[in-house]
């Protein structure tokens, strides 16, 4: 069976591909797309040939929320969303979804979702998937809305030593090629074995804000804010950051509110 992966984090794609290969080697990755535009184009080109039986779809993509895909193209495939407990979960089940996986995705959760997919497929075409139990979903959402235990520290390596760094010591997180790092307020840089998606989900949103696909900042890290073309904001971070720190257009209003809290 053919699988399409819709995900804009390269590391998350590789991890999911590896998990899929381990859990069910009979599944074939037919394609990987990273945006709404790419996904719509891919699905339109493959509607009659090589159409995916199953789609793993991240909800938050670089150019918006993936629900827009269903408004622009007729998606016949069954969908398993990769997401977190948030305001998008209910909307996810209004389309062709049979399940959703919380990031970081665990092997046993993927096994459960694929079993559900195969069980339903055995009872008829994927398009005839029965309606999900909304009451059960609401109960799960209520559990997910309980106070969350956010990360308080990270265990990192410094030479031959392991250090425990408090999140209060961290100025910002960023990606460099396929790796994730954080820089402390006293300008120390450490590698962390998490994607930005995983980090954003584990950090307290009152203290950390993801301004784009590659950077998560703290209030203290923002030294200056300046208007940037395309209705975006350019940030100057402290300690100094040798890449651009641009607040994406769709996040500018929310970011300003967060900075003012």
C-alpha positions as YAML, in Angstrom:
chain: A
units: angstrom
residues:
- id: 1
  name: UNK
  ca: [0.00, 0.00, 0.00]
- id: 2
  name: UNK
  ca: [1.13, 3.51, -0.81]
- id: 3
  name: UNK
  ca: [1.67, 6.16, 1.87]
- id: 4
  name: UNK
  ca: [2.04, 9.93, 1.55]
- id: 5
  name: UNK
  ca: [3.79, 11.86, 4.34]
- id: 6
  name: UNK
  ca: [2.83, 15.53, 4.73]
- id: 7
  name: UNK
  ca: [5.37, 17.06, 7.14]
- id: 8
  name: UNK
  ca: [7.60, 20.14, 7.03]
- id: 9
  name: UNK
  ca: [10.24, 19.03, 9.55]
- id: 10
  name: UNK
  ca: [12.99, 16.98, 7.85]
- id: 11
  name: UNK
  ca: [13.93, 15.15, 11.05]
- id: 12
  name: UNK
  ca: [10.29, 14.32, 11.78]
- id: 13
  name: UNK
  ca: [9.97, 12.90, 8.25]
- id: 14
  name: UNK
  ca: [13.00, 10.67, 8.71]
- id: 15
  name: UNK
  ca: [11.80, 9.45, 12.10]
- id: 16
  name: UNK
  ca: [8.35, 8.64, 10.74]
- id: 17
  name: UNK
  ca: [9.79, 6.86, 7.70]
- id: 18
  name: UNK
  ca: [11.96, 4.76, 10.01]
- id: 19
  name: UNK
  ca: [9.02, 3.93, 12.30]
- id: 20
  name: UNK
  ca: [6.79, 2.98, 9.36]
- id: 21
  name: UNK
  ca: [9.50, 0.67, 7.97]
- id: 22
  name: UNK
  ca: [9.89, -0.99, 11.38]
- id: 23
  name: UNK
  ca: [6.18, -1.38, 12.08]
- id: 24
  name: UNK
  ca: [4.99, -2.41, 8.61]
- id: 25
  name: UNK
  ca: [7.59, -3.01, 5.85]
- id: 26
  name: UNK
  ca: [4.78, -3.66, 3.34]
- id: 27
  name: UNK
  ca: [3.91, 0.04, 3.32]
- id: 28
  name: UNK
  ca: [5.60, 2.00, 0.55]
- id: 29
  name: UNK
  ca: [6.33, 5.73, 0.90]
- id: 30
  name: UNK
  ca: [4.95, 7.11, -2.36]
- id: 31
  name: UNK
  ca: [5.86, 10.71, -1.61]
- id: 32
  name: UNK
  ca: [6.71, 13.39, 0.93]
- id: 33
  name: UNK
  ca: [5.35, 16.94, 0.80]
- id: 34
  name: UNK
  ca: [6.10, 19.86, 3.11]
- id: 35
  name: UNK
  ca: [3.41, 22.46, 2.42]
- id: 36
  name: UNK
  ca: [-0.22, 22.94, 1.45]
- id: 37
  name: UNK
  ca: [0.75, 23.94, -2.09]
- id: 38
  name: UNK
  ca: [3.05, 20.93, -2.59]
- id: 39
  name: UNK
  ca: [0.46, 18.55, -1.18]
- id: 40
  name: UNK
  ca: [-2.39, 19.86, -3.36]
- id: 41
  name: UNK
  ca: [-0.15, 19.64, -6.46]
- id: 42
  name: UNK
  ca: [0.98, 16.11, -5.55]
- id: 43
  name: UNK
  ca: [-2.54, 14.83, -4.92]
- id: 44
  name: UNK
  ca: [-3.87, 16.36, -8.14]
- id: 45
  name: UNK
  ca: [-1.11, 14.66, -10.13]
- id: 46
  name: UNK
  ca: [-1.66, 11.29, -8.47]
- id: 47
  name: UNK
  ca: [-5.45, 11.09, -8.27]
- id: 48
  name: UNK
  ca: [-5.64, 8.43, -10.97]
- id: 49
  name: UNK
  ca: [-2.22, 6.79, -10.70]
- id: 50
  name: UNK
  ca: [-0.26, 5.95, -7.57]
- id: 51
  name: UNK
  ca: [-2.86, 7.54, -5.29]
- id: 52
  name: UNK
  ca: [-1.97, 6.99, -1.62]
- id: 53
  name: UNK
  ca: [-4.00, 4.56, 0.43]
- id: 54
  name: UNK
  ca: [-3.00, 6.37, 3.60]
- id: 55
  name: UNK
  ca: [-1.73, 9.86, 4.43]
- id: 56
  name: UNK
  ca: [0.20, 10.86, 7.55]
- id: 57
  name: UNK
  ca: [-0.48, 14.58, 7.79]
- id: 58
  name: UNK
  ca: [0.95, 17.20, 10.13]
- id: 59
  name: UNK
  ca: [-1.62, 19.88, 10.96]
- id: 60
  name: UNK
  ca: [0.72, 22.88, 11.19]
- id: 61
  name: UNK
  ca: [2.63, 23.35, 7.91]
- id: 62
  name: UNK
  ca: [4.94, 26.11, 6.75]
- id: 63
  name: UNK
  ca: [2.21, 27.84, 4.73]
- id: 64
  name: UNK
  ca: [-0.77, 27.27, 7.02]
- id: 65
  name: UNK
  ca: [-2.99, 24.58, 8.51]
- id: 66
  name: UNK
  ca: [-3.33, 21.40, 6.49]
- id: 67
  name: UNK
  ca: [-7.15, 21.45, 6.69]
- id: 68
  name: UNK
  ca: [-6.99, 23.84, 3.74]
- id: 69
  name: UNK
  ca: [-5.84, 20.92, 1.59]
- id: 70
  name: UNK
  ca: [-9.28, 19.31, 1.89]
- id: 71
  name: UNK
  ca: [-10.93, 22.51, 0.68]
- id: 72
  name: UNK
  ca: [-8.80, 22.61, -2.46]
- id: 73
  name: UNK
  ca: [-8.61, 18.99, -3.59]
- id: 74
  name: UNK
  ca: [-10.82, 15.94, -3.23]
- id: 75
  name: UNK
  ca: [-8.89, 13.72, -0.83]
- id: 76
  name: UNK
  ca: [-10.02, 10.10, -1.17]
- id: 77
  name: UNK
  ca: [-7.29, 8.64, 1.03]
- id: 78
  name: UNK
  ca: [-7.60, 7.81, 4.70]
- id: 79
  name: UNK
  ca: [-5.74, 10.28, 6.93]
- id: 80
  name: UNK
  ca: [-3.88, 9.89, 10.21]
- id: 81
  name: UNK
  ca: [-3.02, 13.31, 11.62]
- id: 82
  name: UNK
  ca: [0.16, 13.99, 13.57]
- id: 83
  name: UNK
  ca: [-0.63, 16.67, 16.12]
- id: 84
  name: UNK
  ca: [-1.01, 17.58, 19.79]
- id: 85
  name: UNK
  ca: [-4.07, 18.06, 21.96]
- id: 86
  name: UNK
  ca: [-5.20, 21.50, 20.85]
- id: 87
  name: UNK
  ca: [-7.99, 23.40, 19.17]
- id: 88
  name: UNK
  ca: [-7.41, 21.58, 15.87]
- id: 89
  name: UNK
  ca: [-8.24, 18.11, 17.12]
- id: 90
  name: UNK
  ca: [-12.01, 18.30, 16.65]
- id: 91
  name: UNK
  ca: [-11.61, 19.77, 13.19]
- id: 92
  name: UNK
  ca: [-9.25, 16.94, 12.28]
- id: 93
  name: UNK
  ca: [-12.03, 14.41, 12.61]
- id: 94
  name: UNK
  ca: [-14.40, 16.24, 10.28]
- id: 95
  name: UNK
  ca: [-12.36, 15.05, 7.32]
- id: 96
  name: UNK
  ca: [-11.11, 11.57, 6.35]
- id: 97
  name: UNK
  ca: [-9.21, 10.98, 9.57]
- id: 98
  name: UNK
  ca: [-9.36, 7.69, 11.46]
- id: 99
  name: UNK
  ca: [-6.86, 8.63, 14.15]
- id: 100
  name: UNK
  ca: [-4.31, 11.15, 15.32]
- id: 101
  name: UNK
  ca: [-0.80, 10.64, 16.69]
- id: 102
  name: UNK
  ca: [0.66, 12.87, 19.36]
- id: 103
  name: UNK
  ca: [4.20, 14.11, 18.78]
- id: 104
  name: UNK
  ca: [6.74, 12.80, 19.44]
- id: 105
  name: UNK
  ca: [5.25, 9.72, 17.76]
- id: 106
  name: UNK
  ca: [5.74, 6.47, 19.65]
- id: 107
  name: UNK
  ca: [6.11, 3.09, 17.97]
- id: 108
  name: UNK
  ca: [3.22, 1.50, 19.86]
- id: 109
  name: UNK
  ca: [0.92, 4.40, 18.92]
- id: 110
  name: UNK
  ca: [1.80, 4.01, 15.25]
- id: 111
  name: UNK
  ca: [1.15, 0.27, 15.48]
- id: 112
  name: UNK
  ca: [-2.28, 0.97, 16.97]
- id: 113
  name: UNK
  ca: [-3.19, 3.46, 14.23]
- id: 114
  name: UNK
  ca: [-2.09, 1.15, 11.43]
- id: 115
  name: UNK
  ca: [-4.06, -1.73, 12.96]
- id: 116
  name: UNK
  ca: [-7.14, 0.48, 13.07]
- id: 117
  name: UNK
  ca: [-6.55, 1.45, 9.44]
- id: 118
  name: UNK
  ca: [-6.23, -2.19, 8.32]
- id: 119
  name: UNK
  ca: [-9.24, -3.31, 10.37]
- id: 120
  name: UNK
  ca: [-11.43, -0.61, 8.83]
- id: 121
  name: UNK
  ca: [-10.05, -1.27, 5.38]
- id: 122
  name: UNK
  ca: [-10.96, -4.91, 5.74]
- id: 123
  name: UNK
  ca: [-14.60, -3.89, 6.22]
- id: 124
  name: UNK
  ca: [-14.73, -1.85, 3.01]
- id: 125
  name: UNK
  ca: [-13.14, 1.03, 1.13]
- id: 126
  name: UNK
  ca: [-11.30, 3.65, 3.18]
- id: 127
  name: UNK
  ca: [-13.77, 6.29, 1.95]
- id: 128
  name: UNK
  ca: [-16.50, 4.40, 3.84]
- id: 129
  name: UNK
  ca: [-14.73, 4.76, 7.18]
- id: 130
  name: UNK
  ca: [-17.40, 4.97, 9.91]
- id: 131
  name: UNK
  ca: [-17.85, 8.12, 11.94]
- id: 132
  name: UNK
  ca: [-15.61, 8.37, 14.97]
- id: 133
  name: UNK
  ca: [-16.90, 8.35, 18.53]
- id: 134
  name: UNK
  ca: [-17.08, 12.08, 19.25]
- id: 135
  name: UNK
  ca: [-17.86, 11.54, 22.93]
- id: 136
  name: UNK
  ca: [-14.69, 9.50, 23.34]
- id: 137
  name: UNK
  ca: [-12.68, 12.17, 21.57]
- id: 138
  name: UNK
  ca: [-14.09, 14.89, 23.83]
- id: 139
  name: UNK
  ca: [-13.16, 12.87, 26.91]
- id: 140
  name: UNK
  ca: [-9.62, 12.53, 25.59]
- id: 141
  name: UNK
  ca: [-9.46, 16.24, 24.88]
- id: 142
  name: UNK
  ca: [-10.61, 17.04, 28.42]
- id: 143
  name: UNK
  ca: [-7.84, 14.85, 29.78]
- id: 144
  name: UNK
  ca: [-5.40, 16.61, 27.48]
- id: 145
  name: UNK
  ca: [-6.50, 19.96, 28.85]
- id: 146
  name: UNK
  ca: [-5.37, 19.12, 32.36]
- id: 147
  name: UNK
  ca: [-2.38, 21.20, 33.56]
- id: 148
  name: UNK
  ca: [0.61, 20.04, 31.57]
- id: 149
  name: UNK
  ca: [3.94, 19.18, 33.10]
- id: 150
  name: UNK
  ca: [6.30, 21.20, 30.89]
- id: 151
  name: UNK
  ca: [10.01, 20.54, 30.62]
- id: 152
  name: UNK
  ca: [12.02, 22.01, 33.48]
- id: 153
  name: UNK
  ca: [15.50, 21.03, 32.29]
- id: 154
  name: UNK
  ca: [17.50, 19.31, 29.56]
- id: 155
  name: UNK
  ca: [20.34, 16.81, 29.93]
- id: 156
  name: UNK
  ca: [23.09, 17.76, 27.47]
- id: 157
  name: UNK
  ca: [26.68, 16.77, 26.75]
- id: 158
  name: UNK
  ca: [29.66, 19.06, 27.24]
- id: 159
  name: UNK
  ca: [32.79, 17.22, 26.17]
- id: 160
  name: UNK
  ca: [32.86, 14.05, 28.26]
- id: 161
  name: UNK
  ca: [30.46, 15.46, 30.86]
- id: 162
  name: UNK
  ca: [26.67, 15.44, 31.07]
- id: 163
  name: UNK
  ca: [25.05, 18.65, 32.27]
- id: 164
  name: UNK
  ca: [21.52, 19.38, 33.43]
- id: 165
  name: UNK
  ca: [20.47, 22.79, 32.12]
- id: 166
  name: UNK
  ca: [17.38, 24.50, 33.55]
- id: 167
  name: UNK
  ca: [14.95, 25.89, 30.97]
- id: 168
  name: UNK
  ca: [15.21, 29.23, 32.78]
- id: 169
  name: UNK
  ca: [18.87, 29.36, 31.66]
- id: 170
  name: UNK
  ca: [17.95, 28.98, 27.97]
- id: 171
  name: UNK
  ca: [17.70, 32.03, 25.72]
- id: 172
  name: UNK
  ca: [16.49, 30.40, 22.49]
- id: 173
  name: UNK
  ca: [16.31, 27.16, 20.48]
- id: 174
  name: UNK
  ca: [17.17, 26.89, 16.79]
- id: 175
  name: UNK
  ca: [17.86, 24.42, 14.02]
- id: 176
  name: UNK
  ca: [21.05, 24.27, 11.98]
- id: 177
  name: UNK
  ca: [20.71, 21.95, 8.99]
- id: 178
  name: UNK
  ca: [19.09, 18.83, 10.48]
- id: 179
  name: UNK
  ca: [20.12, 19.37, 14.11]
- id: 180
  name: UNK
  ca: [18.48, 21.26, 16.97]
- id: 181
  name: UNK
  ca: [20.38, 23.40, 19.48]
- id: 182
  name: UNK
  ca: [19.79, 25.86, 22.27]
- id: 183
  name: UNK
  ca: [21.87, 28.80, 23.41]
- id: 184
  name: UNK
  ca: [21.92, 29.86, 27.06]
- id: 185
  name: UNK
  ca: [21.79, 33.39, 28.38]
- id: 186
  name: UNK
  ca: [25.53, 33.19, 29.09]
- id: 187
  name: UNK
  ca: [26.15, 32.24, 25.43]
- id: 188
  name: UNK
  ca: [26.75, 28.49, 25.69]
- id: 189
  name: UNK
  ca: [25.52, 26.36, 22.79]
- id: 190
  name: UNK
  ca: [24.25, 22.78, 23.25]
- id: 191
  name: UNK
  ca: [22.90, 20.09, 20.94]
- id: 192
  name: UNK
  ca: [19.51, 18.56, 21.81]
- id: 193
  name: UNK
  ca: [18.03, 15.38, 20.38]
- id: 194
  name: UNK
  ca: [14.57, 16.78, 19.63]
- id: 195
  name: UNK
  ca: [12.88, 18.37, 16.65]
- id: 196
  name: UNK
  ca: [11.50, 21.90, 16.92]
- id: 197
  name: UNK
  ca: [8.00, 20.38, 16.85]
- id: 198
  name: UNK
  ca: [8.83, 18.21, 19.85]
- id: 199
  name: UNK
  ca: [10.46, 21.10, 21.69]
- id: 200
  name: UNK
  ca: [7.56, 23.46, 21.05]
- id: 201
  name: UNK
  ca: [5.15, 20.88, 22.46]
- id: 202
  name: UNK
  ca: [7.20, 20.26, 25.62]
- id: 203
  name: UNK
  ca: [8.01, 23.87, 26.57]
- id: 204
  name: UNK
  ca: [5.81, 26.23, 28.58]
- id: 205
  name: UNK
  ca: [4.17, 28.53, 25.99]
- id: 206
  name: UNK
  ca: [4.07, 31.37, 28.50]
- id: 207
  name: UNK
  ca: [7.90, 31.43, 28.42]
- id: 208
  name: UNK
  ca: [8.75, 30.11, 24.94]
- id: 209
  name: UNK
  ca: [7.38, 31.13, 21.53]
- id: 210
  name: UNK
  ca: [8.08, 29.52, 18.16]
- id: 211
  name: UNK
  ca: [8.45, 32.44, 15.74]
- id: 212
  name: UNK
  ca: [8.96, 30.27, 12.63]
- id: 213
  name: UNK
  ca: [9.96, 26.76, 11.57]
- id: 214
  name: UNK
  ca: [13.52, 27.16, 12.85]
- id: 215
  name: UNK
  ca: [13.55, 29.32, 15.99]
- id: 216
  name: UNK
  ca: [11.92, 29.29, 19.44]
- id: 217
  name: UNK
  ca: [12.57, 32.38, 21.56]
- id: 218
  name: UNK
  ca: [12.07, 33.56, 25.12]
- id: 219
  name: UNK
  ca: [11.02, 37.07, 26.17]
- id: 220
  name: UNK
  ca: [14.51, 37.73, 27.50]
- id: 221
  name: UNK
  ca: [16.16, 36.69, 24.23]
- id: 222
  name: UNK
  ca: [14.44, 39.40, 22.19]
- id: 223
  name: UNK
  ca: [16.67, 42.48, 22.15]
- id: 224
  name: UNK
  ca: [15.05, 44.41, 19.27]
- id: 225
  name: UNK
  ca: [12.05, 44.11, 16.94]
- id: 226
  name: UNK
  ca: [11.86, 45.80, 13.55]
- id: 227
  name: UNK
  ca: [9.33, 45.68, 10.69]
- id: 228
  name: UNK
  ca: [10.36, 43.32, 7.90]
- id: 229
  name: UNK
  ca: [9.01, 43.03, 4.37]
- id: 230
  name: UNK
  ca: [5.98, 40.83, 3.84]
- id: 231
  name: UNK
  ca: [4.33, 42.13, 7.04]
- id: 232
  name: UNK
  ca: [6.81, 40.18, 9.16]
- id: 233
  name: UNK
  ca: [9.07, 41.12, 12.06]
- id: 234
  name: UNK
  ca: [12.85, 40.88, 12.24]
- id: 235
  name: UNK
  ca: [14.26, 40.16, 15.69]
- id: 236
  name: UNK
  ca: [17.68, 40.81, 17.11]
- id: 237
  name: UNK
  ca: [18.42, 38.12, 19.66]
- id: 238
  name: UNK
  ca: [20.74, 38.01, 22.62]
- id: 239
  name: UNK
  ca: [23.17, 36.40, 22.83]
- id: 240
  name: UNK
  ca: [23.89, 37.15, 19.17]
- id: 241
  name: UNK
  ca: [22.33, 34.85, 16.57]
- id: 242
  name: UNK
  ca: [24.18, 34.43, 13.27]
- id: 243
  name: UNK
  ca: [21.04, 33.68, 11.24]
- id: 244
  name: UNK
  ca: [17.88, 35.64, 10.54]
- id: 245
  name: UNK
  ca: [15.23, 35.51, 13.26]
- id: 246
  name: UNK
  ca: [12.05, 36.41, 11.39]
- id: 247
  name: UNK
  ca: [8.57, 36.19, 12.87]
- id: 248
  name: UNK
  ca: [6.39, 34.63, 10.15]
- id: 249
  name: UNK
  ca: [3.53, 36.80, 8.91]
- id: 250
  name: UNK
  ca: [0.72, 34.69, 10.35]
- id: 251
  name: UNK
  ca: [2.31, 34.80, 13.82]
- id: 252
  name: UNK
  ca: [3.10, 38.53, 14.11]
- id: 253
  name: UNK
  ca: [-0.14, 39.53, 15.90]
- id: 254
  name: UNK
  ca: [0.00, 36.62, 18.33]
- id: 255
  name: UNK
  ca: [3.72, 37.17, 18.95]
- id: 256
  name: UNK
  ca: [3.16, 40.83, 19.86]
- id: 257
  name: UNK
  ca: [0.47, 39.80, 22.35]
- id: 258
  name: UNK
  ca: [2.83, 37.19, 23.82]
- id: 259
  name: UNK
  ca: [5.64, 39.73, 24.16]
- id: 260
  name: UNK
  ca: [3.30, 42.09, 25.99]
- id: 261
  name: UNK
  ca: [2.22, 39.57, 28.63]
...
